[in-house]
Amino acid sequence: MTDIAADKARRAALVRRASRQKESEREAKRIRQLITPEGATLNLRIASAGERAGALFIDLAIMLVTALIALFGIGWIITGLGYEGWRIANAVFILIIFGLRVFYFMGFELGRRAATPGKRALGLRVAARDGSRLTANSVIVRNFMRELEVFLPIISLIVFTGSDQNESGWINLLIMIWALIFMLFPIFNREKLRAGDLIAGTMVIHAPKVQLLKDITAKTKQQDVADALFTPAQLDVYGIHELHVLEDVLRQSTSDIRKTVASRIQKKIAWDGPPLNELDFLERFYAALRKHLEQRMLFGERKEDKFDRS
């Protein structure tokens, strides 16, 4: 009986091990190495099709609730003024839906976090596939493509439903095939790209919120010393884009990557300060650079990246 129990335990262990290996392989397929402009390699986890669908559902729900609140609010106000409120409110409702469709996604993705509320809720964000800074052109292209992929098929189905059955049946079938092709597009490519991402050169990555170390963001006596380590000329070398890259390096890179990045920065700024290990140097430089850029922005001076000479 002991041998039988031991054999069952071994088999169960092998099954669990095989299951873990398969899960590790699936996760490994979702990892993409991204080379930053500073030469650092970041391992980014690509968002799954399910995560992207969930984020889209949340965003659509937010848009619908916003539009309905606006509809009832406008209808109530106009009716109180003695007009045919609900007819006017319905027209305004259509305009609001159009405005949300066009500006909701672009507005949030053009922001610093490059993510809509739905994406942020699931820890996702939009990034450029070549490792460069996400541009407004890329965001605009990927979101205009969403009209073709999502909204246009939905509107077409609504318009043709209820019309002549002989004609609308075939049209609805073609529309559903059209929508299905775009819907399944992310499943059949390794990086889970939709057509808009493919054209715009973007991807959606999983970027969970991670708190930076306290001495990066907190004002301490040690930071007072760090402020004196770097001159304004040295801090003027980099901009906001490099600050974000450095933040990513501090969050999720290895010791070797940090050493490489620290060495590159020290060479770039001709740093001759006291000897520091790579993590200590990067944390101090990050805090000093962020403070320097924030002070410049108070005077209306915004340096986007190291190529910005303004």
ABEGO torsion letter per residue (X at the ends): XAAAAAAAAAAAAAAAAAAAAAAAAAAAAABBBBBBAAGBBBBBBBBBAAAAAAAAAAAAAAAAAAAAAAAAAAAAAAAAAGBBAAAAAAAAAAAAAAAAAAAAAAAAAABAAGBBAAAAAAGBBBBBAAGBBBBAAAAAAAAAAAAAAAAAAAAAAAAABGBBAAAAAAAAAAAAAAAAAAAAAAAABAAGBBAAAAAAGBBBBBBBBBBBBAAAABBBAAAAAAAAABBAAAAAABBAAAAAAAAAAAAABBAAAAAAAAAAAAAAAGBABBBBBAAAAAAAAAAAAAAAAAAAAAAGBBBABAABAX
